[in-house]
Amino acid sequence: MKKILISLFSLLIAVSLTGCIGTGGPELPGVNTGDGVDPAKVKTSDYKNNLKELEKYLTALKYVPSDAEPTEMMYQVIGAKAGDRYNFTVDNTPIYVELYEFDTDKLNEDAERVIGEVRKNGSFKVFTDKDENEYPAELSSNGKYLLLYTDNSSNESNIERKKNFTKAVKEFYK
């Protein structure tokens, strides 16, 4: 009986792994570097000054694919009031974007530390005494939004797209 169960369990693992290897995981929504809208045609005044509206704005600019679903982050850890992560591709290169919103009228100690570190260093640590990793980030001009944009491509068009994405976040309700 024991041998039968071990054989069945081994077969189940083999079939599961084959399924994972064969599919390559879920396909991410994507855009191409040529996709985009003239930023002059998309007005920030058509959007409210909050995270969900910033995300709609970035989607209208086609910086975020319209079929990309946000994943809510543990935003409280950095003192933010909201935070989402998007995973998508640009020209088949994986892109990871995290957007956070702070209540600039009621910053707690964590928020003040994170925002201060980003202003000073262009990066922050999640936990000062436990975290050795620094996370490169950009702050919007009004200090309300924090952007983490990860793109490991050295393709010139991806680099330009990241600059435009960052500029759109920085200038949203500046």
C-alpha positions, 0 to 999 in steps of 0.5 A: 500500500505504501509503495502504491501511494508513493508511486501515485504521489510521484506521478502526481508531482511529475504531471504537475511539473510537466504542466508548469514547464509546458505552459511557462506560467501565466501570460502577462498582459503586454504593450509595445514600445510603439504603443502610446498616446500623445500625453498632451491629449490626456489631461490630468484634470480629467482625473481625480487626485488619488491612486486609482485615478492615477492608474486610470491616467497611466492606462489612458496613456497606454503605459499600463495595458488596459487588461493588466490587473493590479495586485494590492500591496502591503502598503501600510508597511511603508506608511502609505494609504494605498498601493498596487503592483502591476506586472506586464510586458513591454516588447516581451520584457517583464515590467513590474510597477508599484504605485503607492499613495501617501496622505501628505497631511497625515504622514506617520513615522514610516511614511516620513522615513521612506519619503525622506530616504527617496528624496535624499537617495532615490531609494528606500529600505522597507525595514531600517534595521532588518532590510539590507535591500534598497528599493530604487524609487521615484516620488511625484512632484507633490510628494503624494505618489511613490513609484517603483519601476523595474525593467531589466532591459537595456533596450533604448526604447524601454529606457525611454518608456520608463522615463516617460512613465516616470515623468507622467507619475511625477507630473500627476497633480504637481 
